[in-house]
């Protein structure tokens, strides 16, 4: 269980609260995505939720333990994955893992289990300073779950990873999810995040602007299917796109036009000359589209209130 109730956090000398009376809750094992732009308050929320940062008012409950009244109990049932974890650069991966096993009072005989779970055997004797980003993140994840926390917070877990490393990391997260560990993920990599999370909380400038189950929010903001039309570049196509404000991007020598599926027949008839077309792909609404729709809606509501 994860419940955030009317939480405020104001840093010294800051006029704008980092967290501004935010509230939301999740009373199941659903993985949650905490989404927001840089400076939205995500990292502050994670630090406060792990009882590593005091809040000015409100409360956060983790498995019914209060971060204000029972911080040590909270720390016993949470884990935090962050790139800010500082590891001794001259120690080997094996030495680092055994060091943290000792911190948590776990027998060193469990080393092989965790080494194999984290997939670090092939570089266990390498010094930390010689690890790639993907290797280092595997080690950091392993350290954050050694104590088997009930709730694991992951702050930007996919940043800096190449596609292969992302795939390996996702497999580890899926295994944690299958073991009923509650995952709370803050990330700008929404494609990977969507694979894991069931719920999202979207924060802007310290405020929650939307929250709920992903499928329900997709229906609320954009229940329509999208079409991606792959088409050979011509000046006429670009002229059509610009005149009709069609969303597009370039991929190699192709233009990818994206629009609601209900407009397909009209657009095809207006463009004509089907020899230009390379492919037509139906797309389900993605988490990044949902995120952008929610933010646009929030900005629109703010502008209406001002007027």
C-alpha positions as CSV (number, residue, x, y, z in Angstrom):
1,X,0.0,0.0,0.0
2,X,1.3,3.5,-0.9
3,X,-0.7,6.5,0.1
4,X,0.4,10.2,-0.3
5,X,-1.8,12.6,1.7
6,X,-1.7,16.4,1.3
7,X,2.1,16.4,1.2
8,X,4.0,19.7,1.1
9,X,7.7,20.2,0.8
10,X,9.4,23.6,0.6
11,X,13.2,23.7,0.3
12,X,15.0,26.5,2.2
13,X,15.1,29.8,0.1
14,X,12.7,28.4,-2.5
15,X,9.5,30.4,-3.0
16,X,7.7,27.6,-5.0
17,X,7.0,24.3,-3.2
18,X,8.8,21.2,-4.5
19,X,5.7,19.3,-3.6
20,X,2.4,21.3,-3.4
21,X,-0.3,19.5,-1.4
22,X,-0.2,16.3,-3.5
23,X,-2.4,13.3,-2.8
24,X,-2.9,9.9,-4.4
25,X,-3.0,6.3,-3.4
26,X,-2.5,2.7,-4.6
27,X,-3.8,-0.1,-2.4
28,X,-2.7,-3.1,-4.6
29,X,0.5,-4.5,-6.2
30,X,0.1,-2.5,-9.4
31,X,3.3,-0.9,-10.6
32,X,3.1,2.9,-10.7
33,X,4.7,5.3,-13.1
34,X,5.5,8.8,-11.7
35,X,5.7,11.0,-14.7
36,X,6.7,14.7,-15.0
37,X,9.2,17.0,-16.6
38,X,12.5,17.9,-14.9
39,X,11.9,19.8,-11.7
40,X,8.3,18.5,-11.3
41,X,9.1,17.0,-7.9
42,X,9.5,13.3,-8.7
43,X,12.9,12.8,-6.9
44,X,11.7,14.8,-3.9
45,X,8.7,12.6,-3.7
46,X,10.9,9.5,-3.9
47,X,13.3,10.7,-1.2
48,X,10.4,11.6,1.1
49,X,8.6,8.3,0.5
50,X,11.8,6.4,1.6
51,X,11.9,8.5,4.8
52,X,15.2,10.0,3.6
53,X,13.8,13.6,3.4
54,X,11.5,15.4,5.8
55,X,8.2,16.9,4.6
56,X,6.7,20.1,5.9
57,X,3.1,18.8,6.2
58,X,0.9,15.9,5.2
59,X,2.0,12.3,5.4
60,X,3.1,9.3,3.3
61,X,2.1,5.8,4.3
62,X,4.0,2.7,3.1
63,X,2.3,-0.5,4.1
64,X,0.5,1.5,6.8
65,X,3.8,2.9,8.3
66,X,4.0,6.7,8.4
67,X,7.2,8.4,7.1
68,X,6.7,11.1,9.8
69,X,6.0,8.9,12.8
70,X,7.7,5.6,11.9
71,X,10.6,6.4,9.5
72,X,12.6,3.4,10.5
73,X,9.7,1.0,9.8
74,X,9.3,2.7,6.4
75,X,13.0,2.2,5.6
76,X,12.7,-1.5,6.5
77,X,10.1,-2.1,3.8
78,X,11.3,0.2,1.0
79,X,14.1,0.1,-1.5
80,X,15.5,2.9,-3.6
81,X,17.2,2.6,-7.0
82,X,19.1,5.8,-7.9
83,X,22.1,6.8,-10.0
84,X,23.1,8.9,-7.1
85,X,24.2,5.8,-5.1
86,X,28.0,6.2,-4.7
87,X,30.0,3.0,-4.9
88,X,33.7,2.6,-4.1
89,X,35.3,2.6,-7.6
90,X,38.3,0.4,-6.7
91,X,36.2,-2.4,-5.3
92,X,35.1,-5.3,-7.5
93,X,31.4,-6.1,-8.1
94,X,31.8,-9.2,-5.9
95,X,33.3,-7.1,-3.0
96,X,30.5,-4.5,-3.4
97,X,27.7,-7.1,-3.2
98,X,29.2,-8.9,-0.2
99,X,29.6,-5.5,1.5
100,X,25.9,-4.7,1.2
101,X,25.0,-8.3,2.2
102,X,26.9,-7.5,5.4
103,X,25.1,-4.2,5.9
104,X,21.7,-5.9,5.7
105,X,22.9,-8.8,8.0
106,X,22.5,-11.4,5.2
107,X,24.9,-14.3,5.1
108,X,27.6,-14.1,2.4
109,X,26.6,-17.6,1.4
110,X,23.7,-15.9,-0.4
111,X,26.2,-14.2,-2.7
112,X,25.9,-16.7,-5.6
113,X,22.1,-16.4,-5.5
114,X,22.1,-12.7,-5.9
115,X,25.0,-12.7,-8.4
116,X,23.1,-15.1,-10.7
117,X,19.7,-13.2,-10.2
118,X,21.3,-9.9,-11.2
119,X,23.2,-11.4,-14.2
120,X,26.5,-10.0,-13.0
121,X,28.6,-13.2,-13.0
122,X,30.5,-12.4,-16.2
123,X,31.9,-9.2,-14.7
124,X,31.9,-10.0,-10.9
125,X,35.6,-9.5,-10.6
126,X,35.7,-6.2,-12.5
127,X,36.3,-3.0,-10.5
128,X,33.3,-0.7,-10.3
129,X,35.2,2.1,-12.1
130,X,35.5,-0.1,-15.2
131,X,31.8,-1.0,-15.5
132,X,29.6,0.1,-18.4
133,X,26.4,2.0,-17.6
134,X,24.4,-1.1,-18.2
135,X,26.6,-3.2,-15.9
136,X,26.6,-0.5,-13.2
137,X,22.8,-0.2,-13.2
138,X,22.5,-4.0,-12.8
139,X,24.7,-3.8,-9.7
140,X,22.7,-0.9,-8.3
141,X,19.4,-2.7,-8.9
142,X,20.8,-5.8,-7.2
143,X,21.9,-3.7,-4.2
144,X,18.4,-2.1,-3.9
145,X,16.6,-5.4,-3.8
146,X,19.0,-7.4,-1.6
147,X,16.9,-6.7,1.5
148,X,13.7,-7.8,-0.4
149,X,11.7,-4.6,0.1
150,X,8.0,-4.6,-0.2
151,X,8.0,-1.4,-2.2
152,X,10.9,-0.5,-4.6
153,X,11.3,3.0,-5.9
154,X,13.3,3.4,-9.2
155,X,14.4,6.9,-10.2
156,X,15.2,7.1,-13.9
157,X,16.2,3.4,-14.2
158,X,16.5,3.4,-18.0
159,X,18.6,6.6,-18.6
160,X,21.9,6.0,-20.4
161,X,21.1,2.4,-21.4
162,X,21.5,1.1,-24.9
163,X,18.6,-1.0,-26.4
164,X,20.2,-4.3,-25.3
165,X,20.8,-3.1,-21.8
166,X,17.3,-1.8,-21.5
167,X,15.9,-5.1,-22.5
168,X,18.0,-6.9,-19.9
169,X,16.9,-4.4,-17.2
170,X,13.2,-4.8,-18.1
171,X,13.5,-8.6,-17.7
172,X,14.8,-8.0,-14.1
173,X,12.0,-5.6,-13.3
174,X,9.4,-8.0,-14.7
175,X,10.8,-10.8,-12.4
176,X,10.4,-8.4,-9.4
177,X,6.9,-7.6,-10.5
178,X,6.0,-11.3,-10.7
179,X,7.3,-11.8,-7.2
180,X,4.7,-9.2,-6.1
181,X,7.2,-6.5,-5.3
182,X,5.4,-3.1,-5.7
183,X,7.4,-1.0,-8.2
184,X,7.2,2.8,-8.3
185,X,9.1,4.1,-11.4
186,X,10.0,7.6,-12.3
187,X,11.3,7.8,-15.9
188,X,11.4,9.9,-19.1
189,X,11.7,6.7,-21.1
190,X,7.9,6.1,-21.4
191,X,8.1,3.3,-24.0
192,X,10.0,1.1,-21.5
193,X,7.9,2.4,-18.5
194,X,4.7,1.4,-20.3
195,X,5.8,-2.2,-20.4
196,X,5.9,-2.3,-16.5
197,X,3.4,0.1,-15.0
198,X,-0.4,-0.4,-14.6
199,X,-1.0,3.0,-13.0
200,X,0.4,6.5,-13.5
201,X,0.6,9.7,-11.5
202,X,1.5,12.8,-13.5
203,X,3.1,15.7,-11.7
204,X,3.8,19.2,-12.8
205,X,5.4,21.9,-10.7
206,X,4.9,19.9,-7.5
207,X,1.2,19.2,-8.2
208,X,-0.7,16.1,-9.3
209,X,-2.5,16.9,-12.5
210,X,-3.8,13.4,-13.2
211,X,-3.6,9.9,-11.8
212,X,-5.2,6.5,-12.3
213,X,-5.0,3.2,-14.2
214,X,-3.3,3.6,-17.6
215,X,-6.1,2.0,-19.6
216,X,-8.8,4.1,-18.0
217,X,-6.8,7.3,-18.7
218,X,-6.1,6.4,-22.3
219,X,-9.9,6.0,-22.8
220,X,-10.5,9.3,-21.0
221,X,-8.0,11.4,-23.0
222,X,-7.7,9.6,-26.3
223,X,-9.7,6.4,-26.8
224,X,-9.2,6.4,-30.5
225,X,-6.7,4.3,-32.4
226,X,-3.9,6.1,-34.2
227,X,-2.5,5.4,-37.7
228,X,1.1,5.7,-38.8
229,X,1.4,6.2,-42.6
230,X,4.8,5.5,-44.0
231,X,5.3,7.4,-47.2
232,X,8.1,8.3,-49.6
233,X,9.2,11.9,-49.4
234,X,8.0,14.4,-52.0
235,X,7.6,18.2,-51.9
236,X,3.9,17.8,-52.5
237,X,3.5,15.5,-49.4
238,X,5.4,18.1,-47.2
239,X,3.1,20.8,-48.6
240,X,0.0,18.8,-47.7
241,X,1.4,18.1,-44.2
242,X,2.1,21.7,-43.5
243,X,-1.2,23.0,-44.8
244,X,-3.2,20.4,-42.8
245,X,-1.1,20.4,-39.6
246,X,-0.6,16.7,-39.7
247,X,1.8,15.3,-37.1
248,X,4.9,13.7,-38.7
249,X,8.6,12.8,-38.4
250,X,11.4,11.6,-40.6
251,X,12.8,8.1,-40.6
252,X,15.6,7.5,-43.1
253,X,14.1,8.6,-46.4
254,X,10.5,8.1,-45.3
255,X,8.0,10.5,-43.8
256,X,5.8,9.0,-41.0
257,X,2.5,10.7,-40.7
258,X,0.5,10.0,-37.5
259,X,-3.3,10.8,-37.2
260,X,-6.5,9.3,-35.8
261,X,-7.6,6.2,-37.6
262,X,-11.0,7.7,-38.5
263,X,-9.3,10.2,-40.8
264,X,-7.5,7.5,-42.9
265,X,-9.8,7.3,-45.9
266,X,-10.0,11.1,-46.2
267,X,-6.3,11.6,-46.0
268,X,-5.6,8.8,-48.5
269,X,-8.1,10.3,-51.0
270,X,-6.6,13.8,-50.6
271,X,-3.0,12.6,-51.1
272,X,-3.8,10.2,-53.9
273,X,-1.1,8.2,-55.8
274,X,-0.9,5.2,-53.6
275,X,2.5,4.3,-55.1
276,X,4.0,6.7,-52.7
277,X,2.8,4.6,-49.7
278,X,5.2,2.2,-48.1
279,X,3.2,0.9,-45.1
280,X,0.2,1.7,-42.9
281,X,0.4,0.7,-39.2
282,X,-2.3,0.8,-36.6
283,X,-1.0,2.1,-33.3
284,X,-2.5,1.7,-29.8
285,X,-2.3,4.9,-27.8
286,X,1.0,5.0,-26.0
287,X,2.0,6.3,-22.6
288,X,3.9,9.2,-24.2
289,X,0.8,10.3,-26.1
290,X,-1.3,10.0,-23.0
291,X,1.3,12.1,-21.0
292,X,1.3,14.8,-23.7
293,X,-2.5,14.9,-23.8
294,X,-2.8,15.3,-20.0
295,X,-0.2,18.1,-20.0
296,X,-1.9,19.9,-22.8
297,X,-5.3,19.6,-21.1
298,X,-3.8,21.0,-17.8
299,X,-2.2,23.9,-19.6
300,X,-5.6,24.6,-21.4
301,X,-7.4,24.6,-18.0
302,X,-4.9,27.0,-16.5
303,X,-5.2,29.4,-19.4
304,X,-9.0,29.3,-19.2
305,X,-8.9,30.2,-15.5
306,X,-6.7,33.2,-16.3
307,X,-9.1,34.4,-19.0
